Amino acid sequence: MATAKMTVERRTVEDKTVTLTLSNDEAETLLALVVKVAGSPQGSPREHTESMYGALRAAGVRDWCKPGNGVVKWADHPTNLLTGGIQFADYKETTA
């Protein structure tokens, strides 16, 4: 004869967050870095840089290009000093 037993575990989920306080110059530098990140916006760490970019812009940090013209950069923005970029590969599938 088959038997079954259900066990219920109660767990507390801990959600960790980090608050980072930056000067405006530091925030523009971070924005310059996150716009240079390539990779899939879903399935790689780039999705986090997309989120950081949005949060920085929502906080009023100046974008790397002038408003209304997506190709003309600000002459004094840190993005102008960057060469190359960062490429994230996709997360690997894990098998259990």
PEQUI-V598782 format. One record per pair of residues at least 24 apart in sequence whose C-alpha atoms are under 6 Angstrom apart, sorted by the first residue. I is the first residue (numbers start at 1). J is the second residue. D is the distance in whole Angstrom. If there is no record, write none. Layout:
I_J_D + I_J_D
This chain:
29_78_6 + 32_79_5 + 36_85_5 + 37_86_5 + 37_87_6 + 38_86_6 + 38_87_5 + 39_87_6 + 39_88_5 + 43_90_5 + 43_91_6 + 44_90_4 + 44_91_5
